[in-house]
Amino acid sequence: GRGDRWRADLTLLARQRLNRLGVNGVWGGQWCTASDPDRFFSYRRDGTTGRMAALIWRI
């Protein structure tokens, strides 16, 4: 079942790591891939694969 799988808040982990490196201006990460099927694919949720993209830039 679902209880036997590891899950991680990747946005939080990335934000914490970037903060330790002195990068404090991090935006985004409010959406959840598992709970928003209209916007995101989730293999764990649906059992089918899909593609996603992310943007990162320095200002």
DOPA-525175 format. One record per residue: residue in one letter; x, y, z of N, C-alpha, C, O in turn. Coordinates in nm, 2 decimals. Example, Ala and Ser with C-alpha at 12.3 -4.5 7.8 and 13.67 -1.06 7.14 Angstrom:
% DOPA-525175
('a', (1.32, -0.57, 0.78), (1.23, -0.45, 0.78), (1.32, -0.33, 0.78), (1.42, -0.33, 0.85))
('s', (1.28, -0.22, 0.71), (1.37, -0.11, 0.71), (1.29, 0.00, 0.79), (1.34, 0.11, 0.80))
***
This chain:
% DOPA-525175
('g', (0.08, -0.12, 0.00), (0.00, 0.00, 0.00), (0.08, 0.13, 0.00), (0.21, 0.12, -0.01))
('r', (0.02, 0.24, 0.01), (0.09, 0.37, 0.01), (0.18, 0.39, 0.13), (0.27, 0.47, 0.12))
('g', (0.15, 0.33, 0.24), (0.22, 0.35, 0.36), (0.36, 0.29, 0.36), (0.44, 0.33, 0.45))
('d', (0.39, 0.21, 0.27), (0.52, 0.14, 0.27), (0.62, 0.21, 0.17), (0.72, 0.15, 0.14))
('r', (0.60, 0.33, 0.13), (0.69, 0.40, 0.04), (0.74, 0.53, 0.10), (0.67, 0.60, 0.18))
('w', (0.86, 0.56, 0.07), (0.92, 0.69, 0.12), (0.87, 0.80, 0.04), (0.85, 0.79, -0.08))
('r', (0.85, 0.91, 0.10), (0.81, 1.04, 0.03), (0.89, 1.15, 0.09), (0.94, 1.15, 0.20))
('a', (0.92, 1.25, 0.00), (1.00, 1.36, 0.04), (0.95, 1.49, -0.02), (0.90, 1.49, -0.13))
('d', (0.96, 1.60, 0.06), (0.92, 1.73, 0.01), (1.05, 1.78, -0.06), (1.13, 1.85, 0.00))
('l', (1.06, 1.76, -0.19), (1.18, 1.80, -0.26), (1.20, 1.95, -0.27), (1.32, 1.99, -0.26))
('t', (1.09, 2.02, -0.27), (1.11, 2.17, -0.27), (1.17, 2.22, -0.14), (1.26, 2.30, -0.14))
('l', (1.12, 2.16, -0.03), (1.17, 2.20, 0.10), (1.32, 2.16, 0.11), (1.40, 2.24, 0.16))
('l', (1.35, 2.04, 0.07), (1.49, 1.99, 0.08), (1.58, 2.08, -0.01), (1.69, 2.12, 0.04))
('a', (1.54, 2.12, -0.13), (1.62, 2.20, -0.21), (1.64, 2.34, -0.15), (1.74, 2.40, -0.15))
('r', (1.53, 2.39, -0.10), (1.53, 2.53, -0.04), (1.62, 2.53, 0.08), (1.70, 2.63, 0.09))
('q', (1.62, 2.43, 0.17), (1.71, 2.42, 0.28), (1.86, 2.42, 0.23), (1.94, 2.48, 0.29))
('r', (1.88, 2.34, 0.14), (2.02, 2.32, 0.09), (2.07, 2.45, 0.02), (2.18, 2.49, 0.05))
('l', (1.98, 2.52, -0.05), (2.02, 2.65, -0.12), (2.04, 2.75, -0.01), (2.14, 2.83, -0.02))
('n', (1.96, 2.76, 0.09), (1.97, 2.85, 0.20), (2.11, 2.84, 0.27), (2.17, 2.93, 0.30))
('r', (2.15, 2.71, 0.29), (2.28, 2.69, 0.35), (2.40, 2.74, 0.27), (2.50, 2.77, 0.32))
('l', (2.37, 2.75, 0.14), (2.47, 2.80, 0.04), (2.46, 2.95, 0.03), (2.54, 3.01, -0.05))
('g', (2.37, 3.01, 0.10), (2.35, 3.16, 0.09), (2.25, 3.20, -0.02), (2.24, 3.32, -0.04))
('v', (2.18, 3.11, -0.08), (2.08, 3.15, -0.18), (1.95, 3.16, -0.10), (1.89, 3.05, -0.06))
('n', (1.89, 3.28, -0.09), (1.77, 3.30, -0.01), (1.65, 3.33, -0.09), (1.54, 3.32, -0.05))
('g', (1.67, 3.38, -0.22), (1.56, 3.41, -0.30), (1.51, 3.30, -0.38), (1.53, 3.29, -0.50))
('v', (1.43, 3.20, -0.32), (1.38, 3.09, -0.39), (1.23, 3.10, -0.39), (1.17, 3.12, -0.29))
('w', (1.17, 3.09, -0.51), (1.03, 3.11, -0.52), (0.97, 2.98, -0.58), (1.04, 2.91, -0.65))
('g', (0.84, 2.96, -0.56), (0.77, 2.84, -0.62), (0.76, 2.73, -0.52), (0.79, 2.74, -0.40))
('g', (0.71, 2.62, -0.57), (0.70, 2.50, -0.49), (0.57, 2.48, -0.41), (0.56, 2.40, -0.32))
('q', (0.47, 2.56, -0.45), (0.34, 2.55, -0.38), (0.25, 2.44, -0.43), (0.15, 2.40, -0.37))
('w', (0.28, 2.39, -0.55), (0.20, 2.28, -0.61), (0.24, 2.15, -0.57), (0.36, 2.12, -0.54))
('c', (0.15, 2.05, -0.56), (0.18, 1.91, -0.52), (0.15, 1.82, -0.64), (0.04, 1.81, -0.69))
('t', (0.26, 1.75, -0.68), (0.24, 1.66, -0.80), (0.14, 1.54, -0.76), (0.08, 1.49, -0.85))
('a', (0.14, 1.50, -0.64), (0.06, 1.39, -0.60), (-0.09, 1.42, -0.59), (-0.18, 1.34, -0.62))
('s', (-0.12, 1.55, -0.55), (-0.26, 1.58, -0.53), (-0.32, 1.67, -0.63), (-0.44, 1.72, -0.62))
('d', (-0.25, 1.69, -0.74), (-0.31, 1.78, -0.85), (-0.30, 1.71, -0.99), (-0.21, 1.74, -1.07))
('p', (-0.39, 1.61, -1.01), (-0.38, 1.53, -1.13), (-0.41, 1.61, -1.26), (-0.37, 1.56, -1.37))
('d', (-0.48, 1.72, -1.25), (-0.51, 1.80, -1.37), (-0.38, 1.87, -1.42), (-0.37, 1.90, -1.54))
('r', (-0.29, 1.89, -1.33), (-0.17, 1.97, -1.37), (-0.04, 1.88, -1.38), (0.04, 1.91, -1.46))
('f', (-0.03, 1.77, -1.31), (0.09, 1.70, -1.30), (0.07, 1.55, -1.32), (-0.04, 1.49, -1.29))
('f', (0.17, 1.48, -1.38), (0.17, 1.34, -1.39), (0.23, 1.29, -1.25), (0.31, 1.36, -1.19))
('s', (0.19, 1.17, -1.21), (0.25, 1.11, -1.10), (0.24, 0.95, -1.12), (0.13, 0.90, -1.12))
('y', (0.36, 0.89, -1.14), (0.36, 0.75, -1.16), (0.31, 0.68, -1.03), (0.23, 0.58, -1.04))
('r', (0.35, 0.72, -0.92), (0.30, 0.66, -0.79), (0.15, 0.67, -0.78), (0.09, 0.58, -0.73))
('r', (0.09, 0.78, -0.82), (-0.05, 0.80, -0.80), (-0.13, 0.73, -0.91), (-0.23, 0.66, -0.88))
('d', (-0.08, 0.73, -1.04), (-0.16, 0.68, -1.15), (-0.11, 0.55, -1.21), (-0.19, 0.48, -1.27))
('g', (0.01, 0.52, -1.19), (0.07, 0.40, -1.24), (0.11, 0.41, -1.39), (0.14, 0.31, -1.46))
('t', (0.10, 0.53, -1.44), (0.14, 0.56, -1.58), (0.25, 0.68, -1.58), (0.24, 0.76, -1.49))
('t', (0.33, 0.68, -1.68), (0.44, 0.78, -1.68), (0.39, 0.90, -1.76), (0.29, 0.89, -1.84))
('g', (0.46, 1.01, -1.74), (0.43, 1.13, -1.81), (0.56, 1.22, -1.81), (0.66, 1.17, -1.76))
('r', (0.56, 1.33, -1.86), (0.68, 1.42, -1.87), (0.64, 1.55, -1.80), (0.53, 1.61, -1.81))
('m', (0.74, 1.61, -1.73), (0.73, 1.74, -1.67), (0.86, 1.82, -1.70), (0.96, 1.76, -1.74))
('a', (0.85, 1.95, -1.68), (0.97, 2.03, -1.70), (0.98, 2.13, -1.58), (0.87, 2.16, -1.52))
('a', (1.09, 2.18, -1.56), (1.11, 2.29, -1.46), (1.20, 2.39, -1.51), (1.29, 2.37, -1.60))
('l', (1.19, 2.51, -1.46), (1.27, 2.63, -1.50), (1.35, 2.68, -1.38), (1.29, 2.69, -1.27))
('i', (1.48, 2.70, -1.40), (1.56, 2.76, -1.29), (1.64, 2.87, -1.36), (1.71, 2.84, -1.46))
('w', (1.64, 2.99, -1.30), (1.73, 3.09, -1.36), (1.78, 3.18, -1.25), (1.73, 3.18, -1.13))
('r', (1.89, 3.25, -1.28), (1.96, 3.33, -1.18), (1.93, 3.48, -1.22), (1.95, 3.52, -1.33))
('i', (1.89, 3.56, -1.12), (1.86, 3.70, -1.14), (1.95, 3.78, -1.06), (1.95, 3.91, -1.06))
***
